[in-house]
Amino acid sequence: MMDTTLSIAHLRERVAEFVAARNWEPFHNPKNLAMSIAIETAELQEHFQWLTIEESQEYVKSPDNRTEVSNELADILIYCLSFANTAEIDVSEAILKKLSRNEQRFPRLENR
């Protein structure tokens, strides 16, 4: 599993290289990237639009569906990393800070 061996920094670098190789920097601004994240998120949502919770769980078990959903998720994450690059946001720091705030807002449930 590559999640255990690749860093966010490496992925950000790869995204930046991809963007630079195509001279897309002028188009990669916070507004355009935020809109692109929303658009790709809608494309992911389309796969599940009319499914029940149980059907959605089965849907992702199919190799073909899983590939399509994986591609949509990758598009979202690529745009998110590009947004982080453009806005100079440290993704790891942002996530850890947000989790800390959320731990205060949503206390741990006792004895589930």
SEVONU-751327 format. One record per residue: chain; x, y, z of N, C-alpha, C, O, CB in turn; residue in one letter. Coordinates in Angstrom, 2 decimals. Glycine has a CB too. Layout:
# residues N
[rec 'A', [X, Y, Z], [X, Y, Z], [X, Y, Z], [X, Y, Z], [X, Y, Z], 'A']
...
# end
This chain:
# residues 112
[rec 'A', [0.84, -1.18, 0.00], [0.00, 0.00, 0.00], [0.89, 1.24, 0.00], [1.70, 1.44, 0.91], [-0.96, 0.00, 1.22], 'M']
[rec 'A', [0.73, 2.07, -1.00], [1.59, 3.25, -1.15], [1.32, 4.32, -0.10], [2.19, 5.15, 0.16], [1.40, 3.84, -2.52], 'M']
[rec 'A', [0.13, 4.31, 0.52], [-0.16, 5.30, 1.57], [0.86, 5.24, 2.70], [1.10, 6.24, 3.37], [-1.57, 5.08, 2.13], 'D']
[rec 'A', [1.44, 4.08, 2.91], [2.39, 3.94, 4.02], [3.81, 4.35, 3.64], [4.67, 4.44, 4.51], [2.40, 2.51, 4.51], 'T']
[rec 'A', [4.06, 4.59, 2.36], [5.44, 4.90, 1.94], [5.61, 6.27, 1.28], [6.72, 6.78, 1.23], [5.90, 3.86, 0.98], 'T']
[rec 'A', [4.54, 6.87, 0.80], [4.65, 8.18, 0.14], [4.22, 9.28, 1.10], [3.27, 9.13, 1.86], [3.78, 8.22, -1.13], 'L']
[rec 'A', [4.94, 10.39, 1.06], [4.59, 11.52, 1.91], [3.69, 12.50, 1.15], [3.64, 12.50, -0.08], [5.87, 12.23, 2.41], 'S']
[rec 'A', [3.01, 13.32, 1.91], [2.21, 14.38, 1.30], [3.12, 15.32, 0.53], [2.76, 15.80, -0.54], [1.40, 15.16, 2.38], 'I']
[rec 'A', [4.31, 15.58, 1.07], [5.26, 16.47, 0.39], [5.62, 15.91, -0.98], [5.71, 16.67, -1.95], [6.54, 16.64, 1.25], 'A']
[rec 'A', [5.84, 14.61, -1.07], [6.17, 14.00, -2.36], [5.00, 14.17, -3.35], [5.21, 14.52, -4.51], [6.51, 12.50, -2.18], 'H']
[rec 'A', [3.80, 13.92, -2.89], [2.63, 14.06, -3.75], [2.45, 15.51, -4.19], [2.11, 15.77, -5.35], [1.36, 13.57, -3.03], 'L']
[rec 'A', [2.67, 16.44, -3.29], [2.57, 17.86, -3.66], [3.59, 18.21, -4.73], [3.29, 18.94, -5.67], [2.77, 18.76, -2.42], 'R']
[rec 'A', [4.79, 17.69, -4.59], [5.84, 17.91, -5.60], [5.42, 17.36, -6.95], [5.58, 18.03, -7.98], [7.15, 17.26, -5.16], 'E']
[rec 'A', [4.89, 16.15, -6.96], [4.47, 15.52, -8.22], [3.35, 16.33, -8.88], [3.36, 16.51, -10.10], [4.00, 14.07, -7.97], 'R']
[rec 'A', [2.40, 16.80, -8.08], [1.33, 17.63, -8.62], [1.90, 18.92, -9.19], [1.52, 19.34, -10.28], [0.27, 17.94, -7.53], 'V']
[rec 'A', [2.80, 19.55, -8.47], [3.42, 20.80, -8.94], [4.18, 20.57, -10.24], [4.12, 21.41, -11.14], [4.37, 21.37, -7.86], 'A']
[rec 'A', [4.89, 19.47, -10.34], [5.63, 19.14, -11.57], [4.66, 18.95, -12.74], [4.91, 19.43, -13.85], [6.48, 17.87, -11.38], 'E']
[rec 'A', [3.57, 18.25, -12.49], [2.56, 17.99, -13.52], [1.99, 19.31, -14.03], [1.88, 19.52, -15.24], [1.44, 17.10, -12.96], 'F']
[rec 'A', [1.62, 20.17, -13.10], [1.04, 21.47, -13.45], [2.05, 22.32, -14.23], [1.72, 22.90, -15.26], [0.59, 22.23, -12.17], 'V']
[rec 'A', [3.28, 22.38, -13.75], [4.32, 23.18, -14.40], [4.63, 22.69, -15.81], [4.85, 23.49, -16.71], [5.59, 23.17, -13.56], 'A']
[rec 'A', [4.65, 21.37, -16.00], [4.97, 20.80, -17.30], [3.92, 21.16, -18.37], [4.19, 21.06, -19.56], [5.09, 19.28, -17.19], 'A']
[rec 'A', [2.75, 21.57, -17.93], [1.67, 21.92, -18.85], [1.40, 23.43, -18.86], [0.46, 23.89, -19.52], [0.41, 21.17, -18.47], 'R']
[rec 'A', [2.22, 24.18, -18.14], [2.05, 25.63, -18.03], [0.66, 26.01, -17.55], [0.06, 26.97, -18.05], [2.33, 26.29, -19.37], 'N']
[rec 'A', [0.15, 25.27, -16.58], [-1.18, 25.53, -16.05], [-1.18, 26.51, -14.87], [-2.25, 26.85, -14.37], [-1.82, 24.24, -15.62], 'W']
[rec 'A', [-0.01, 26.97, -14.43], [0.05, 27.83, -13.25], [-0.89, 29.03, -13.33], [-1.51, 29.37, -12.32], [1.45, 28.31, -13.05], 'E']
[rec 'A', [-1.03, 29.70, -14.51], [-1.93, 30.85, -14.56], [-3.39, 30.50, -14.22], [-4.15, 31.36, -13.77], [-1.88, 31.48, -15.93], 'P']
[rec 'A', [-3.76, 29.26, -14.44], [-5.14, 28.84, -14.20], [-5.33, 28.26, -12.80], [-6.46, 28.09, -12.34], [-5.55, 27.81, -15.24], 'F']
[rec 'A', [-4.23, 27.96, -12.14], [-4.29, 27.35, -10.81], [-4.22, 28.43, -9.74], [-3.18, 28.67, -9.13], [-3.16, 26.32, -10.62], 'H']
[rec 'A', [-5.36, 29.07, -9.55], [-5.50, 30.08, -8.51], [-6.55, 29.58, -7.53], [-7.30, 28.66, -7.85], [-5.90, 31.48, -9.11], 'N']
[rec 'A', [-6.62, 30.16, -6.34], [-7.56, 29.65, -5.34], [-9.01, 29.52, -5.83], [-9.67, 28.52, -5.55], [-7.54, 30.54, -4.13], 'P']
[rec 'A', [-9.51, 30.50, -6.56], [-10.89, 30.44, -7.04], [-11.10, 29.25, -7.98], [-12.01, 28.45, -7.77], [-11.27, 31.74, -7.75], 'K']
[rec 'A', [-10.27, 29.14, -9.00], [-10.44, 28.06, -9.97], [-10.26, 26.69, -9.33], [-11.00, 25.76, -9.65], [-9.44, 28.22, -11.11], 'N']
[rec 'A', [-9.30, 26.58, -8.44], [-9.06, 25.28, -7.80], [-10.19, 24.91, -6.85], [-10.57, 23.74, -6.78], [-7.73, 25.30, -7.06], 'L']
[rec 'A', [-10.72, 25.88, -6.11], [-11.86, 25.60, -5.23], [-13.06, 25.12, -6.05], [-13.76, 24.19, -5.66], [-12.23, 26.85, -4.39], 'A']
[rec 'A', [-13.28, 25.77, -7.18], [-14.39, 25.36, -8.05], [-14.13, 23.96, -8.61], [-15.06, 23.15, -8.70], [-14.58, 26.37, -9.21], 'M']
[rec 'A', [-12.91, 23.67, -8.99], [-12.57, 22.36, -9.54], [-12.75, 21.26, -8.50], [-13.20, 20.17, -8.83], [-11.14, 22.35, -10.06], 'S']
[rec 'A', [-12.40, 21.55, -7.25], [-12.62, 20.58, -6.16], [-14.11, 20.27, -6.05], [-14.49, 19.11, -5.93], [-12.06, 21.11, -4.81], 'I']
[rec 'A', [-14.94, 21.31, -6.07], [-16.39, 21.12, -5.96], [-16.94, 20.32, -7.14], [-17.79, 19.44, -6.96], [-17.11, 22.48, -5.88], 'A']
[rec 'A', [-16.47, 20.61, -8.33], [-16.94, 19.91, -9.53], [-16.57, 18.44, -9.47], [-17.40, 17.57, -9.75], [-16.35, 20.56, -10.81], 'I']
[rec 'A', [-15.32, 18.15, -9.11], [-14.90, 16.75, -9.02], [-15.63, 16.02, -7.90], [-15.92, 14.83, -8.02], [-13.38, 16.67, -8.80], 'E']
[rec 'A', [-15.93, 16.73, -6.81], [-16.70, 16.12, -5.73], [-18.09, 15.75, -6.21], [-18.61, 14.69, -5.85], [-16.79, 17.09, -4.52], 'T']
[rec 'A', [-18.69, 16.60, -7.01], [-20.01, 16.29, -7.58], [-19.93, 15.05, -8.48], [-20.85, 14.23, -8.49], [-20.55, 17.49, -8.38], 'A']
[rec 'A', [-18.84, 14.91, -9.23], [-18.68, 13.73, -10.08], [-18.58, 12.46, -9.24], [-19.10, 11.42, -9.63], [-17.43, 13.88, -10.98], 'E']
[rec 'A', [-17.93, 12.54, -8.09], [-17.88, 11.40, -7.18], [-19.27, 11.10, -6.63], [-19.68, 9.94, -6.55], [-16.89, 11.66, -6.02], 'L']
[rec 'A', [-19.99, 12.14, -6.26], [-21.33, 11.97, -5.70], [-22.30, 11.32, -6.68], [-23.19, 10.58, -6.28], [-21.88, 13.31, -5.26], 'Q']
[rec 'A', [-22.11, 11.60, -7.97], [-22.99, 11.01, -8.99], [-23.03, 9.49, -8.91], [-24.07, 8.89, -9.18], [-22.54, 11.44, -10.37], 'E']
[rec 'A', [-21.94, 8.88, -8.56], [-21.90, 7.41, -8.48], [-22.86, 6.86, -7.44], [-23.31, 5.72, -7.54], [-20.48, 6.95, -8.17], 'H']
[rec 'A', [-23.17, 7.66, -6.44], [-23.96, 7.18, -5.30], [-25.33, 7.86, -5.19], [-26.08, 7.59, -4.25], [-23.19, 7.40, -4.02], 'F']
[rec 'A', [-25.65, 8.72, -6.12], [-26.80, 9.61, -6.02], [-28.09, 8.91, -5.61], [-28.79, 9.40, -4.71], [-27.02, 10.30, -7.32], 'Q']
[rec 'A', [-28.43, 7.81, -6.22], [-29.73, 7.19, -5.95], [-29.60, 5.87, -5.21], [-30.57, 5.11, -5.13], [-30.47, 6.97, -7.24], 'W']
[rec 'A', [-28.43, 5.59, -4.67], [-28.23, 4.32, -3.98], [-28.56, 4.44, -2.50], [-28.43, 5.52, -1.90], [-26.79, 3.85, -4.16], 'L']
[rec 'A', [-28.98, 3.34, -1.91], [-29.13, 3.30, -0.46], [-27.73, 3.17, 0.15], [-26.74, 2.97, -0.56], [-30.06, 2.10, -0.01], 'T']
[rec 'A', [-27.65, 3.28, 1.45], [-26.37, 3.11, 2.13], [-25.79, 1.74, 1.82], [-24.61, 1.60, 1.51], [-26.52, 3.31, 3.65], 'I']
[rec 'A', [-26.64, 0.71, 1.92], [-26.18, -0.65, 1.66], [-25.73, -0.83, 0.21], [-24.71, -1.46, -0.05], [-27.29, -1.66, 1.99], 'E']
[rec 'A', [-26.48, -0.26, -0.72], [-26.11, -0.35, -2.13], [-24.78, 0.36, -2.40], [-23.97, -0.10, -3.21], [-27.22, 0.26, -3.02], 'E']
[rec 'A', [-24.56, 1.48, -1.72], [-23.30, 2.21, -1.92], [-22.12, 1.39, -1.41], [-21.03, 1.43, -1.98], [-23.35, 3.58, -1.22], 'S']
[rec 'A', [-22.34, 0.66, -0.32], [-21.28, -0.19, 0.22], [-20.96, -1.33, -0.74], [-19.79, -1.71, -0.89], [-21.68, -0.75, 1.59], 'Q']
[rec 'A', [-21.96, -1.87, -1.38], [-21.75, -2.92, -2.38], [-21.12, -2.35, -3.65], [-20.29, -3.00, -4.28], [-23.07, -3.62, -2.72], 'E']
[rec 'A', [-21.52, -1.16, -4.01], [-21.05, -0.52, -5.24], [-19.53, -0.45, -5.28], [-18.92, -0.75, -6.31], [-21.64, 0.89, -5.36], 'Y']
[rec 'A', [-18.91, -0.06, -4.17], [-17.46, 0.11, -4.16], [-16.71, -1.22, -4.10], [-15.48, -1.24, -4.22], [-17.05, 0.96, -2.99], 'V']
[rec 'A', [-17.42, -2.32, -3.92], [-16.78, -3.63, -3.92], [-16.52, -4.14, -5.33], [-15.65, -4.98, -5.54], [-17.63, -4.64, -3.17], 'K']
[rec 'A', [-17.27, -3.63, -6.29], [-17.07, -4.02, -7.69], [-15.76, -3.41, -8.20], [-15.56, -2.20, -8.05], [-18.28, -3.57, -8.58], 'S']
[rec 'A', [-14.88, -4.21, -8.79], [-13.60, -3.67, -9.28], [-13.77, -2.51, -10.27], [-13.04, -1.53, -10.20], [-12.80, -4.77, -9.95], 'P']
[rec 'A', [-14.72, -2.62, -11.19], [-14.93, -1.54, -12.17], [-15.41, -0.26, -11.49], [-14.89, 0.82, -11.77], [-15.95, -1.98, -13.24], 'D']
[rec 'A', [-16.39, -0.39, -10.61], [-16.90, 0.78, -9.89], [-15.81, 1.37, -9.00], [-15.67, 2.59, -8.91], [-18.13, 0.41, -9.05], 'N']
[rec 'A', [-15.06, 0.50, -8.34], [-14.00, 0.96, -7.45], [-12.96, 1.77, -8.24], [-12.45, 2.78, -7.75], [-13.32, -0.25, -6.74], 'R']
[rec 'A', [-12.64, 1.33, -9.45], [-11.70, 2.07, -10.29], [-12.24, 3.44, -10.63], [-11.52, 4.43, -10.52], [-11.41, 1.29, -11.58], 'T']
[rec 'A', [-13.50, 3.52, -11.03], [-14.11, 4.81, -11.37], [-14.14, 5.75, -10.17], [-13.79, 6.93, -10.28], [-15.53, 4.60, -11.91], 'E']
[rec 'A', [-14.55, 5.22, -9.01], [-14.62, 6.03, -7.80], [-13.21, 6.45, -7.37], [-13.01, 7.58, -6.92], [-15.32, 5.24, -6.66], 'V']
[rec 'A', [-12.26, 5.56, -7.50], [-10.87, 5.86, -7.17], [-10.34, 7.00, -8.05], [-9.63, 7.88, -7.56], [-9.99, 4.60, -7.34], 'S']
[rec 'A', [-10.68, 6.97, -9.33], [-10.26, 8.04, -10.24], [-10.85, 9.38, -9.84], [-10.17, 10.41, -9.89], [-10.66, 7.70, -11.68], 'N']
[rec 'A', [-12.12, 9.38, -9.44], [-12.75, 10.64, -9.01], [-12.11, 11.15, -7.72], [-11.85, 12.35, -7.58], [-14.27, 10.44, -8.79], 'E']
[rec 'A', [-11.84, 10.24, -6.79], [-11.18, 10.64, -5.55], [-9.79, 11.20, -5.84], [-9.39, 12.19, -5.24], [-11.07, 9.44, -4.58], 'L']
[rec 'A', [-9.07, 10.57, -6.75], [-7.74, 11.07, -7.13], [-7.84, 12.48, -7.71], [-7.02, 13.34, -7.38], [-7.08, 10.12, -8.15], 'A']
[rec 'A', [-8.83, 12.72, -8.56], [-9.02, 14.08, -9.12], [-9.22, 15.10, -8.00], [-8.63, 16.18, -8.02], [-10.22, 14.11, -10.08], 'D']
[rec 'A', [-10.06, 14.75, -7.03], [-10.32, 15.66, -5.90], [-9.04, 15.93, -5.13], [-8.72, 17.08, -4.83], [-11.39, 15.06, -4.96], 'I']
[rec 'A', [-8.31, 14.88, -4.82], [-7.10, 15.04, -4.02], [-6.01, 15.80, -4.79], [-5.28, 16.59, -4.20], [-6.57, 13.69, -3.59], 'L']
[rec 'A', [-5.90, 15.56, -6.08], [-4.93, 16.30, -6.89], [-5.25, 17.79, -6.86], [-4.36, 18.62, -6.68], [-4.92, 15.78, -8.35], 'I']
[rec 'A', [-6.53, 18.13, -7.03], [-6.91, 19.54, -6.96], [-6.68, 20.10, -5.56], [-6.28, 21.26, -5.42], [-8.37, 19.72, -7.37], 'Y']
[rec 'A', [-6.93, 19.31, -4.52], [-6.69, 19.77, -3.15], [-5.20, 20.03, -2.93], [-4.84, 21.03, -2.31], [-7.20, 18.73, -2.13], 'C']
[rec 'A', [-4.35, 19.15, -3.42], [-2.91, 19.36, -3.27], [-2.44, 20.55, -4.08], [-1.56, 21.30, -3.65], [-2.14, 18.11, -3.68], 'L']
[rec 'A', [-3.01, 20.74, -5.25], [-2.67, 21.91, -6.05], [-3.13, 23.19, -5.35], [-2.43, 24.20, -5.38], [-3.31, 21.81, -7.45], 'S']
[rec 'A', [-4.30, 23.14, -4.73], [-4.78, 24.28, -3.95], [-3.80, 24.58, -2.82], [-3.45, 25.74, -2.58], [-6.20, 24.00, -3.38], 'F']
[rec 'A', [-3.37, 23.54, -2.12], [-2.40, 23.72, -1.02], [-1.11, 24.34, -1.55], [-0.53, 25.21, -0.91], [-2.11, 22.38, -0.33], 'A']
[rec 'A', [-0.66, 23.88, -2.71], [0.55, 24.45, -3.31], [0.35, 25.93, -3.61], [1.20, 26.76, -3.27], [0.93, 23.70, -4.59], 'N']
[rec 'A', [-0.76, 26.26, -4.25], [-1.03, 27.64, -4.65], [-1.22, 28.56, -3.46], [-0.73, 29.69, -3.45], [-2.26, 27.69, -5.54], 'T']
[rec 'A', [-1.93, 28.08, -2.44], [-2.24, 28.90, -1.27], [-1.17, 28.78, -0.17], [-1.27, 29.41, 0.88], [-3.59, 28.51, -0.70], 'A']
[rec 'A', [-0.15, 27.96, -0.44], [0.93, 27.74, 0.52], [0.40, 27.31, 1.88], [0.74, 27.89, 2.91], [1.76, 29.00, 0.67], 'E']
[rec 'A', [-0.44, 26.27, 1.85], [-1.01, 25.70, 3.06], [-0.29, 24.40, 3.37], [-0.17, 23.53, 2.51], [-2.55, 25.47, 2.91], 'I']
[rec 'A', [0.18, 24.26, 4.60], [0.79, 23.02, 5.06], [-0.36, 22.06, 5.39], [-1.04, 22.22, 6.40], [1.75, 23.26, 6.31], 'D']
[rec 'A', [-0.56, 21.07, 4.55], [-1.70, 20.17, 4.67], [-1.68, 19.42, 6.00], [-2.70, 19.35, 6.69], [-1.72, 19.17, 3.50], 'V']
[rec 'A', [-0.54, 18.86, 6.35], [-0.45, 18.09, 7.60], [-0.78, 18.96, 8.81], [-1.52, 18.55, 9.70], [0.95, 17.48, 7.76], 'S']
[rec 'A', [-0.22, 20.16, 8.82], [-0.49, 21.09, 9.93], [-1.97, 21.46, 9.97], [-2.58, 21.48, 11.04], [0.37, 22.37, 9.79], 'E']
[rec 'A', [-2.55, 21.74, 8.82], [-3.97, 22.11, 8.76], [-4.86, 20.98, 9.28], [-5.80, 21.22, 10.04], [-4.38, 22.47, 7.32], 'A']
[rec 'A', [-4.55, 19.75, 8.88], [-5.35, 18.60, 9.32], [-5.22, 18.40, 10.83], [-6.22, 18.22, 11.53], [-4.92, 17.32, 8.58], 'I']
[rec 'A', [-4.00, 18.43, 11.33], [-3.80, 18.22, 12.77], [-4.46, 19.32, 13.60], [-5.05, 19.02, 14.64], [-2.31, 18.16, 13.09], 'L']
[rec 'A', [-4.38, 20.57, 13.15], [-5.06, 21.66, 13.87], [-6.56, 21.48, 13.86], [-7.23, 21.68, 14.87], [-4.69, 23.01, 13.25], 'K']
[rec 'A', [-7.10, 21.10, 12.70], [-8.55, 20.91, 12.58], [-9.02, 19.74, 13.44], [-10.07, 19.82, 14.08], [-8.96, 20.68, 11.11], 'K']
[rec 'A', [-8.26, 18.65, 13.47], [-8.61, 17.52, 14.32], [-8.61, 17.93, 15.79], [-9.48, 17.52, 16.56], [-7.64, 16.34, 14.10], 'L']
[rec 'A', [-7.64, 18.74, 16.17], [-7.57, 19.22, 17.55], [-8.80, 20.05, 17.90], [-9.40, 19.88, 18.96], [-6.29, 20.04, 17.77], 'S']
[rec 'A', [-9.18, 20.96, 17.00], [-10.39, 21.77, 17.22], [-11.63, 20.87, 17.29], [-12.50, 21.06, 18.14], [-10.57, 22.82, 16.10], 'R']
[rec 'A', [-11.69, 19.89, 16.38], [-12.85, 19.00, 16.36], [-12.94, 18.14, 17.62], [-14.03, 17.80, 18.07], [-12.80, 18.11, 15.14], 'N']
[rec 'A', [-11.78, 17.78, 18.18], [-11.80, 17.01, 19.43], [-12.44, 17.81, 20.55], [-13.09, 17.24, 21.43], [-10.38, 16.59, 19.83], 'E']
[rec 'A', [-12.28, 19.12, 20.52], [-12.91, 19.98, 21.51], [-14.40, 20.14, 21.24], [-15.21, 20.14, 22.16], [-12.23, 21.36, 21.54], 'Q']
[rec 'A', [-14.74, 20.27, 19.97], [-16.15, 20.48, 19.58], [-16.98, 19.21, 19.73], [-18.16, 19.27, 20.08], [-16.23, 20.97, 18.14], 'R']
[rec 'A', [-16.36, 18.08, 19.47], [-17.07, 16.80, 19.47], [-16.35, 15.84, 20.41], [-15.49, 15.07, 19.99], [-17.16, 16.20, 18.04], 'F']
[rec 'A', [-16.70, 15.89, 21.69], [-16.02, 15.05, 22.67], [-16.17, 13.56, 22.35], [-17.14, 13.12, 21.73], [-16.56, 15.34, 24.08], 'P']
[rec 'A', [-15.17, 12.80, 22.80], [-15.15, 11.35, 22.62], [-16.39, 10.74, 23.30], [-16.76, 11.15, 24.40], [-13.84, 10.73, 23.21], 'R']
[rec 'A', [-17.02, 9.78, 22.65], [-18.15, 9.08, 23.25], [-17.64, 8.06, 24.26], [-16.69, 7.33, 23.99], [-19.02, 8.40, 22.17], 'L']
[rec 'A', [-18.26, 8.02, 25.37], [-17.87, 7.07, 26.42], [-18.54, 5.72, 26.19], [-19.73, 5.65, 25.91], [-18.25, 7.62, 27.81], 'E']
[rec 'A', [-17.78, 4.66, 26.32], [-18.26, 3.26, 26.27], [-19.30, 3.02, 25.18], [-20.49, 2.85, 25.46], [-18.85, 2.87, 27.61], 'N']
[rec 'A', [-18.85, 3.02, 23.97], [-19.75, 2.75, 22.84], [-20.30, 1.39, 22.92], [-21.07, 0.98, 22.06], [-19.05, 2.93, 21.51], 'R']
# end
